[in-house]
């Protein structure tokens, strides 16, 4: 996994930091970010910490090709910290060969606490969104199971990159 002790100095989005402080209370947390290729997953991660910790771009084929773990010690205030692991994943493309690779990579992730599924609302207007959501969620259900999706899944709407 990619570990960078310098990430402790990150300037967190204040609302994200406040939510982390209230809900994590010093506990470790792993967040898996998934979604279609080009949905803005890496950009979303960068917006959480207000710095570029994941490479992002504008390719509809997606930029991230391999799982990347970003390990961060979040300073919550009053001497409290929590360990946060954010897992950036390759996009789900709808192309069998690419998705087989993504499925293999995702199936190797042993555990996570939260599954954030990003969807770009600016792609082909709003008519494409329900299809993308359903096909992506079906894909993820095949890897993690329906109960996992129900218990840990959150949908994030983005504007891509």
N, C-alpha and C positions, 0 to 999 in steps of 0.2 A: 504493500500500500504506500501511496505517496504521503509522507509526513513532513511537515514543515513547522518547526518550533516558532518560527517568525510569525506564524499566523495568529499567535496570541495577541499581537499588537493591533489586530484588525479593528477598524472603526465599524461597529455594528450599526445597522439601521436601528434607531432608538426604540421603535415600536416592537421590533423583533427581539431586541435585548430585554425589554420589559416583559414580554410574553414568556421568554425563556426563564427569566428570574422567577416569575410567578408559578409556572407550571413544572419546571424541572427540579427546582429547589436543590440543586447540587448533584442531581442524579445524572448518570451518563445517558446519552440518547443517540440513536442511529437513525438517520433519515435517508430513505432511498428516493431519488428523483427519477421518474420514468415518463414516457410519453412518445408521441410520434416524432420522427426526424424533423428537425427545424422548428420545434415548438417553443424553443427558448429556455430549455432546462438549465443549461450552463449560465445563461444570462440571468435567470432567476436566482441561481445560487450566488452569483456575483452581486446581485442587488441585495441579498440578505446581509452581506458583510460589507457592502459599499466599496469593495475592491475586486480586482480581477484575479480570482484564484483558480478559475476554470477558463480554458480557451473557448471562445464563442465566435460565431460568424453568422453569415447570412445564407448559407447553402441549404437548399430544400432537401438535399440528401443527408443533411446533418453534418456536424463537425466532429463530435465525439465518437471515436471508433472503439474505445475500450473503457471499461469500468475505471473510474478514478475516485479514490477515497480521499477526502479532505478532512484531516483530523485537527480539531481546534479546541483549545482550552478557552472557554468563554468566561471572562471576568464579570460576575454578576453584581458586584458591589458588596460592601461590608465584609471583605475578605473571602467571599464565597466564589467558587468557580465550578463549572461543570464541563465535562468532556463531551464534545459534540462531534459526531462523525457524519459527514454529508457524503452520500454516494451519488456521483454523477454517472449516468448510464448512456449507452448509445441509443439513438432513436429507433423507434419501431417504424419500419418503412413500408410495410405491405409487400415487400419483395421477399420471396421465400428464402433465398440464400442469405441475405442480410439479416432477416429476422431469425433464422436458425442460429446465426452467430450471436445475436443479441440474446436469444433464449438460453443458449449455452452459458453466456456470461452471467445473466441474471440468476440462473439456477444454481450457480456456485456461491451466491450470497447466503450465508447461513442464517442470519437473523437481522431484523431491523424493527424499529419501534413505530415508525410512521412511513407511509407510502404516499408520496405526493406525485400525482399524475398531472402533467402540464399539457394543456391544449391551447394552441394558437387560435384565437377567435377571429383573426384577420385573414385566415386561409379560406379562399373561395367563398367568402360570405358565410353567413350562419347556416346555410343548408348543408354544408359539408361537416359541420361540427358533430351532429348526432351520429353520423356514420363513423367518424373518426373515434368518437368516444366508445361506441359499442365495439368496434373491431379491436381497439386497443385494450379495452377492459376484458374482452374475451381472451385475447392473447395473454394478458397478465393472469387471468383466472386459471388458464392452463398451466402456468408455472407455479403460482403461489396458492391456488385454491380460492374458492368463493368466500369462505369464512375470513380468510386473511384480508381480502379486498374489502369486505364489509367492516371489519374491525379496525383496520389500520389505514384504509384508503381515504385520501382527500383529493378532490379535483381542484386544480389551480388553473385559472384562465389567464393566458398571457397574450401579448401582442407580438409573439416571436422574439426576434432579436432586435 
